[in-house]
């Protein structure tokens, strides 16, 4: 799995939980990603974040609409980074 993608998932979770992840937590999150039924890497990453934090991430459509009327928040930027990193990893 692409290192940049995992890093973006971990950063997003750390932001939501407001604390650094332990190695055991990172291992669990990797397992969530690998066991996910989602087809896309972005979907698997989103599912892992939501499963670990119980926080629903904003959809890309919602982020696009929000960006037209208001500044994006750190959670929004981290969500976009996850999407970008997943797409880059899928291209490789």
Buried (B, 14 or more C-beta within 10 A) or exposed (E): EBEBBBEBBBBBBBBBEEEEBEEEBBEBBBEBBEEBEEEEBBBBBBBBBBBBBEEEBBEEEEBEEBEEEEEBEEBBBBBBBBBBBBEBBEEE
